[in-house]
Amino acid sequence: MRLTVYTDYTLRVMMYLAVAWPSGRVVTIDAIAGAYGISRSHLTKIVHDLGLNGFIVTTRGRAGGATLARPPNEISIGDIVRMAEKDFAVVACHDTAVPHGCQIFPACNLKRGLARAVDAFMAELDAMTLQDAITVPTVAASLLGMGAKERPVKVMRSARNS
């Protein structure tokens, strides 16, 4: 099973916000994009969805940005993955919305085993919090360019504003 890029980026956003949580900092999309080398446009939808689903609080404006809605130890990785992943069907016959055409389907027990495997996978993620996902927050902060020597955010200016 492979998680989508959307879910990967969603987890990265949440981990960045978890590292920033103790400082009380409001984090911008530009800061997250710069730290991970991800397009700002990819992250805008993710941040919007995380806000709509109550994982983060966002503020607009010059001093705006995002923060976690709850402490990292109260946010389950499983809940984040469920929000981000739309399809947990490991094989086509698990997706009831799509005809699968499998001749052995009525006699197949593999679908039950695969369903149990997905359940076990999600149970493991449910047991892990966002705080658990970061082994050494100070190292993570350093790797992400956070702290006293933060990476400068490049500001793109149009020719009109120059």
Secondary structure, 3 states (H helix, E strand, C coil): CCCCHHHHHHHHHHHHHHHHHHHCCCECHHHHHHHHCCCHHHHHHHHHHHHHCCCEEEECCCCCEEEECCCHHHCEHHHHHHHHCCCCCCCHHHCCCCCCCCCCHHHCCHHHHHHHHHHHHHHHHHHCECCCCCCCHHHHHHHCCCCCCCCCCCCCCCHHHC
